[in-house]
Structure formats: C-alpha cells, structure tokens
Amino acid sequence: MTIDPVSPPAKRPRGRPRSESAREQILQATLDLLEAGNLRDITAEAIARKAGVSKATLYKWWPNKLHIAFDAFMARMSDEIVVPDTGSSEHDFLMAMRDAMAFYSSAAGRTLAQLIAEGQGDETFNQALLESFLNQRREAVATIWRRGVERGDLRSDIDMQMGLDLIYGPLMFRFLAGRFHSMNAEEADKLIAIVFRGITPVRQTAEAAALIDA
C-alpha cells in the first residue's frame, strides 16, 4: 500500500493579521485626531485617511465614528482600576475621589465628556458606555462600600447605590456642567467629610467636623 506523503503545515505569516493591524491603526488614528481636535469636528473620512484605510473598512467593525472613538478611548484606558484599602472607608473614598478628579480633569476625561455629549440619542452607544466603562468604575467603589459595611465603619441600613450617588453626584454634576475646574482637593476632602457624617454609624471625629466647618 502506498502512503501519500503528509504535506507540511502551511506557515503562518509573521506579524499580526492584516485585519487586526488595520483595526489598531484606525484606533490610533482616532486617538491622534481626538488629541488634536474635538470629536464633533472629526469625520469618518478623516479617520480613514489618517489610518490609511477605506471608509468601508471602518464600517466593517463600527456603525459610525462615535463607536470608533469610544473603542479608541477604551483601548487607551487601563483595564485595572486600583481600589484603595487603607483600613478606613472614609480614607478609601477620599483616595478614590482624588483619583477620579485626576481622571476627569485629564485629556481622557475631556474625551469622555465629548463622547457623552455626542452620544445623546444613540441608545446602543449609551448602553456600551454604561456597561464597558461606567459600571466598571461603579463596581470598583462599590467594593469599598461593601468592605466598609462588613468592617462596621459604614451603616448597613443605607442603600449602597444611593450612598454612592451622594458621594460622586457632585463630582459628576460639575463634570457634565463644565464646572469641573472649580472643584479642588480641599473641596473633595470636605465633600467626603460631609457625606460621612450621615453614612457612618459613629459620630464624626472633631477633626472631620473642623474640616467641614472650615
């Protein structure tokens, strides 16, 4: 019996697949354009031209420029969110608040503001933003809350979602209203101290009260 020789396996081309490479080029081109200008002024044609691809290539993966910009934004963000654990829920939230302030005042924060503004009316985009970014960050601070309840330095009878709204609501209001520049580290410290007067099971320390009244 004659046995046919086994053909050697086909060699894979070196480097990344063309489609993956093109996608990364598109995301990087979008980031470059966002750094140089506003999302509202960026067109799909400009993204395609800068990435060296056709518009048809863009629409293979995304329905419009908004979704391209969001994926570019998410590609730049770190997947890992640091959750502080100092042994005190108040200090943990204070550190998390300062980190949030640093983010929202950065170039990434300005991009997020543009994405939120341009995404009004696009339910698919808003759902992606909620699930891929906002819920992820919300869950990080929820970890601090649950840990505080277990430790006994947060009241267990307060709804967690309402409590997180109390802490981060002022920050997000100023961010969305374009008044974020008026919030500084001192105000963040006072905000956390004020909120913690109501959500902790023990009386505020004289130091926290003095901070609020200052």
Residue, then its C-alpha position, 0 to 999 in steps of 0.5 A: m500500500t502506498i502512503d501519500p506523503v503528509s504535506p507540511p503545515a502551511k506557515r503562518p505569516r509573521g506579524r499580526p493579521r492584516s485585519e487586526s493591524a488595520r483595526e489598531q491603526i484606525l484606533q490610533a488614528t482616532l486617538d491622534l485626531l481626538e488629541a488634536g481636535n474635538l470629536r464633533d469636528i472629526t469625520a469618518e473620512a478623516i479617520a480613514r485617511k489618517a489610518g490609511v484605510s477605506k471608509a468601508t473598512l471602518y464600517k466593517w467593525w463600527p456603525n459610525k465614528l462615535h463607536i470608533a472613538f469610544d473603542a479608541f478611548m477604551a483601548r487607551m484606558s487601563d483595564e485595572i482600576v486600583v481600589p484603595d484599602t487603607g483600613s478606613s472607608e472614609h480614607d478609601f473614598l477620599m483616595a478614590m475621589r482624588d483619583a477620579m478628579a485626576f481622571y476627569s480633569s485629564a485629556a481622557g476625561r475631556t474625551l469622555a465628556q465629548l463622547i457623552a455629549e455626542g452620544q445623546g440619542d444613540e441608545t446602543f452607544n449609551q448602553a456600551l458606555l454604561e456597561s464597558f466603562l461606567n459600571q466598571r468604575r461603579e463596581a470598583v467603589a462599590t467594593i469599598w462600600r461593601r468592605g466598609v459595611e462588613r468592617g462596621d465603619l459604614r451603616s448597613d441600613i443605607d442603600m449602597q447605590m444611593g450612598l454612592d450617588l451622594i458621594y460622586g453626584p457632585l463630582m459628576f454634576r460639575f463634570l457634565a456642567g463644565r464646572f469641573h475646574s472649580m472643584n479642588a482637593e480641599e473641596a473633595d476632602k470636605l465633600i467626603a467629610i460631609v457625606f460621612r457624617g450621615i453614612t457612618p454609624v459613629r459620630q464624626t471625629a472633631e477633626a472631620a467636623a473642623l474640616i467641614d466647618a472650615 
